[in-house]
Amino acid sequence: MTPGTIYGVGLGPGDPELMSVRADRLVRHAAHVAYFRKAGRPGRARTIVEGMLRPDVHEIAMEYPVTTEVALDDPAYAASLSTFYAEVTAQLRDLALRGEDVVVLCEGDPFFYGSFMHLHTRLSDLVPVKVVPAITGMSAAWTATGIPMTWGDDVLTVLLGTMPTAELARHMANADAIIVMKVGRNLPKVREALATAQRLDRAWLVECATMAEERVMPMAEVGDRAVPYFSIVVVHGQGRRP
Amino acid sequence: MTPGTIYGVGLGPGDPELMSVRADRLVRHAAHVAYFRKAGRPGRARTIVEGMLRPDVHEIAMEYPVTTEVALDDPAYAASLSTFYAEVTAQLRDLALRGEDVVVLCEGDPFFYGSFMHLHTRLSDLVPVKVVPAITGMSAAWTATGIPMTWGDDVLTVLLGTMPTAELARHMANADAIIVMKVGRNLPKVREALATAQRLDRAWLVECATMAEERVMPMAEVGDRAVPYFSIVVVHGQGRRP
């Protein structure tokens, strides 16, 4: 039997109209869709495709055993996730070996800090795997600010809010344009790093870009409120332009 | 009269199926489309939408007065482009003031090193302007390698092949994952910088990602041949993973 293909399909930043034509087609025709989510939650990827799936679709909700209850550097975190990825890999592999195609729904771009990468490395030697790139959350964020991001020879650096403050500040000072992803509860640390790198006055916070809850504001106006995990900080480049 | 809207529509990396559903719709329904190109060439953006436009579409080819004949740091280059951008801005503004919507075709993502940014800054105070983000060429490039790009806290830095070698090497040494855009005739310089930063053995060259001419190979195998201007160098991150 010819094995089926596992498709890692990037859905983009959240607005279903920003899915690619290929992703839209694959999602609407899929017999099997799989997606990660936190137990008890609908799941961000699944929410994006609401109303698009076949009525008879087989859904595979891959529920993380842990998310933020265990520290990232705790060996128990890696062990728990490793077991989980092995289990869902086996499930998707078995479907593919029975000749079935499976669409894995991926928020953002699958190969850019995406959970699908953990399946890709485990599956790609076993069955056919194809990846459909997508609009990243950061593209949606800089577009939402209404200000062009990178000009001429501007250097863009992408950082994670989970990094130590001093590391954040060092990288910020070296870059022209800056993105910080996964801001969420790291906001005070990110703000401190921006101030140290003297970039705070040019920084914007974008929450839930392209979604109904989208908010865009200068970092100076954000205050100390809680912001969503997927908030993105944007500092625009100022490079050469005629 | 209600003015029309100038849409800066990102077309993505080249494969028309990787346009967003919104971009696809806007392109197919547009009464007026505008696009940059080098005189005497079909234009990359226009080529992507071949076969998609309305039979009665009004096309506005915005032809650069100079491309690579004049050095980037020559004041004549900026002056010539500045006059050109003012002219096309006036043309698009007049259409919008007559109530017409105009779709500006943009390869890649409009706000990411895009020519549309030069129109955006000139038009956005005069008439309504909307931007549709898109899949970047770099997303297409790392997807084409078949290897995930960024893991955990990996820092991604985006560089331009036009930068000085020492600057390239310094930024490469500070990053986990690296993209170099606009490689083209800067290939020898980019290779030297990668070697200095001890990243040459992990680097890939991707030409024309998602297009019929797509080529992907380790930098070590590229040799000294000419590569297209829009070639992209990819160095994958090696960050934390369970």
Contacts between the chains, C-beta under 8 A, distances in Angstrom:
chain1	res1	chain2	res2	distance
A	12	B	20	7.2
A	13	B	133	7.7
A	15	B	22	7.9
A	16	B	21	7.4
A	17	B	20	6.6
A	17	B	21	4.9
A	17	B	22	4.2
A	17	B	25	7.9
A	18	B	20	4.9
A	18	B	21	7.3
A	18	B	22	6.3
A	18	B	132	7.8
A	18	B	133	6.9
A	19	B	20	6.6
A	19	B	21	5.8
A	20	B	12	7.2
A	20	B	17	6.6
A	20	B	18	4.9
A	20	B	19	6.6
A	20	B	20	6.0
A	20	B	21	7.5
A	20	B	135	6.6
A	21	B	16	7.4
A	21	B	17	4.9
A	21	B	18	7.3
A	21	B	19	5.8
A	21	B	20	7.5
A	21	B	21	6.1
A	21	B	24	5.3
A	22	B	15	7.9
A	22	B	17	4.2
A	22	B	18	6.3
A	24	B	21	5.3
A	25	B	17	7.9
A	72	B	152	8.0
A	72	B	240	7.5
A	77	B	242	7.4
A	78	B	242	4.2
A	79	B	242	7.6
A	81	B	242	3.9
A	82	B	242	4.5
A	85	B	242	6.7
A	109	B	135	7.6
A	109	B	139	5.1
A	109	B	143	7.9
A	110	B	143	7.6
A	110	B	148	7.9
A	111	B	139	7.5
A	111	B	142	5.3
A	111	B	143	5.7
A	111	B	147	7.7
A	111	B	148	4.6
A	111	B	149	4.7
A	111	B	150	7.7
A	112	B	139	6.8
A	112	B	142	7.6
A	112	B	149	5.7
A	112	B	150	5.8
A	113	B	150	5.1
A	113	B	151	7.4
A	113	B	154	7.7
A	114	B	148	7.4
A	117	B	148	3.7
A	117	B	151	6.7
A	117	B	241	7.5
A	118	B	241	6.5
A	118	B	242	6.9
A	120	B	148	6.1
A	121	B	148	7.1
A	121	B	241	7.6
A	124	B	146	7.3
A	131	B	143	5.2
A	131	B	146	7.7
A	132	B	18	7.8
A	132	B	143	7.8
A	133	B	13	7.7
A	133	B	18	6.9
A	133	B	135	5.3
A	133	B	139	4.2
A	133	B	140	5.6
A	133	B	142	7.9
A	133	B	143	4.3
A	134	B	135	6.2
A	134	B	139	7.2
A	135	B	20	6.6
A	135	B	109	7.6
A	135	B	133	5.2
A	135	B	134	6.2
A	135	B	135	5.6
A	136	B	136	7.2
A	136	B	139	6.6
A	139	B	109	5.0
A	139	B	111	7.5
A	139	B	112	6.8
A	139	B	133	4.2
A	139	B	134	7.2
A	139	B	136	6.6
A	140	B	133	5.6
A	142	B	111	5.3
A	142	B	112	7.6
A	142	B	133	7.9
A	143	B	109	7.8
A	143	B	110	7.7
A	143	B	111	5.7
A	143	B	131	5.2
A	143	B	132	7.8
A	143	B	133	4.3
A	146	B	124	7.3
A	146	B	131	7.7
A	147	B	111	7.7
A	148	B	110	7.9
A	148	B	111	4.6
A	148	B	114	7.4
A	148	B	117	3.7
A	148	B	120	6.1
A	148	B	121	7.1
A	149	B	111	4.7
A	149	B	112	5.7
A	150	B	111	7.7
A	150	B	112	5.8
A	150	B	113	5.1
A	150	B	158	7.4
A	151	B	113	7.4
A	151	B	117	6.7
A	152	B	72	7.9
A	152	B	160	7.8
A	153	B	160	4.9
A	153	B	162	5.7
A	153	B	163	5.3
A	154	B	113	7.7
A	154	B	160	7.9
A	155	B	157	6.4
A	155	B	158	6.8
A	155	B	159	6.0
A	155	B	160	7.9
A	155	B	163	7.8
A	155	B	171	5.9
A	156	B	157	7.1
A	156	B	158	4.1
A	157	B	155	6.4
A	157	B	156	7.1
A	157	B	157	4.9
A	157	B	158	7.6
A	157	B	175	7.3
A	158	B	150	7.5
A	158	B	155	6.8
A	158	B	156	4.1
A	158	B	157	7.6
A	158	B	158	7.8
A	159	B	155	6.0
A	160	B	152	7.7
A	160	B	153	4.8
A	160	B	154	7.9
A	160	B	155	7.9
A	162	B	153	5.8
A	163	B	153	5.3
A	163	B	155	7.8
A	171	B	155	5.9
A	171	B	174	7.0
A	174	B	171	7.0
A	174	B	174	6.1
A	175	B	157	7.3
A	240	B	72	7.5
A	241	B	117	7.5
A	241	B	118	6.5
A	241	B	121	7.6
A	242	B	77	7.3
A	242	B	78	4.0
A	242	B	79	7.5
A	242	B	81	3.9
A	242	B	82	4.4
A	242	B	85	6.7
A	242	B	118	7.0
